[in-house]
Amino acid sequence: MLITGGTGGLGLETARSLRATGAKIFITARSEEKGKAAVETLSSGGKGAAVEFIVMDLASLKSVRSAAAEFKKRSDRLDFLITNAGK
């Protein structure tokens, strides 16, 4: 499962809820700092599956392509894509 804008607001809460179901979650973040902070927040919230982040800036097609390639390296399937708007 891949959630864009998963570092805050609705994206973070969506990731938190889906993680609790046991789904492996990938979130995107524009910066490594934001991504690591969100993963730490999500991982400290009790039981659930692993959470990983991938740096991706939706304003940059180059960044989107790079993030897609990184996702393909880390996962062999994409069951759900949640395109959440981020700030």
C-alpha positions as CSV (number, residue, x, y, z in Angstrom):
1,M,0.0,0.0,0.0
2,L,1.4,3.4,-1.0
3,I,0.1,6.7,0.5
4,T,1.2,10.0,-0.8
5,G,1.3,12.8,1.7
6,G,1.5,10.4,4.5
7,T,3.5,12.6,6.9
8,G,0.7,14.6,8.4
9,G,-3.0,15.2,8.6
10,L,-5.4,12.8,6.8
11,G,-2.5,10.9,5.1
12,L,-0.8,10.2,8.5
13,E,-4.1,9.1,10.0
14,T,-4.9,6.9,7.0
15,A,-1.5,5.2,7.4
16,R,-2.0,4.7,11.1
17,S,-5.4,3.1,10.6
18,L,-4.3,0.8,7.7
19,R,-1.1,-0.2,9.6
20,A,-3.3,-1.4,12.4
21,T,-4.9,-3.9,10.0
22,G,-1.5,-5.5,9.3
23,A,-1.0,-3.9,5.9
24,K,2.6,-3.0,5.0
25,I,2.6,0.7,4.4
26,F,4.8,2.9,2.3
27,I,4.4,6.7,2.7
28,T,5.9,9.4,0.6
29,A,7.6,12.5,2.0
30,R,9.2,15.5,0.3
31,S,12.1,15.3,2.7
32,E,13.9,12.5,4.5
33,E,13.5,14.4,7.8
34,K,9.7,14.4,7.5
35,G,9.6,10.8,6.3
36,K,11.7,9.6,9.2
37,A,9.6,11.5,11.7
38,A,6.3,10.1,10.3
39,V,7.7,6.5,10.4
40,E,8.8,7.0,14.0
41,T,5.4,8.4,14.9
42,L,3.6,5.5,13.2
43,S,5.9,2.8,14.5
44,S,5.5,3.9,18.1
45,G,1.7,3.5,18.0
46,G,1.4,-0.1,19.1
47,K,1.2,-3.3,17.0
48,G,1.0,-3.2,13.3
49,A,2.9,-3.9,10.1
50,A,6.1,-2.2,9.0
51,V,6.1,1.3,7.7
52,E,8.6,2.6,5.2
53,F,9.0,6.0,3.4
54,I,10.2,7.0,0.0
55,V,11.2,10.5,-0.8
56,M,8.9,12.0,-3.4
57,D,8.1,15.6,-4.4
58,L,4.9,15.5,-6.4
59,A,5.9,18.9,-8.0
60,S,8.8,17.2,-9.7
61,L,8.2,14.5,-12.4
62,K,11.9,13.5,-11.9
63,S,11.2,12.9,-8.2
64,V,8.0,10.9,-9.0
65,R,9.8,8.7,-11.4
66,S,12.6,8.1,-9.0
67,A,10.1,7.3,-6.2
68,A,8.3,4.8,-8.5
69,A,11.6,3.1,-9.3
70,E,12.4,2.9,-5.6
71,F,9.0,1.5,-4.7
72,K,9.5,-1.2,-7.4
73,K,12.8,-2.2,-5.8
74,R,11.3,-2.5,-2.4
75,S,8.0,-4.2,-3.2
76,D,6.8,-6.7,-5.8
77,R,3.2,-5.5,-5.7
78,L,1.0,-2.5,-5.2
79,D,-2.5,-3.4,-3.9
80,F,-3.7,0.1,-3.1
81,L,-2.5,3.6,-4.0
82,I,-3.9,6.4,-1.9
83,T,-3.2,9.8,-3.4
84,N,-3.6,12.2,-0.6
85,A,-2.9,15.8,-1.1
86,G,0.0,17.2,1.0
87,K,1.1,20.6,1.9
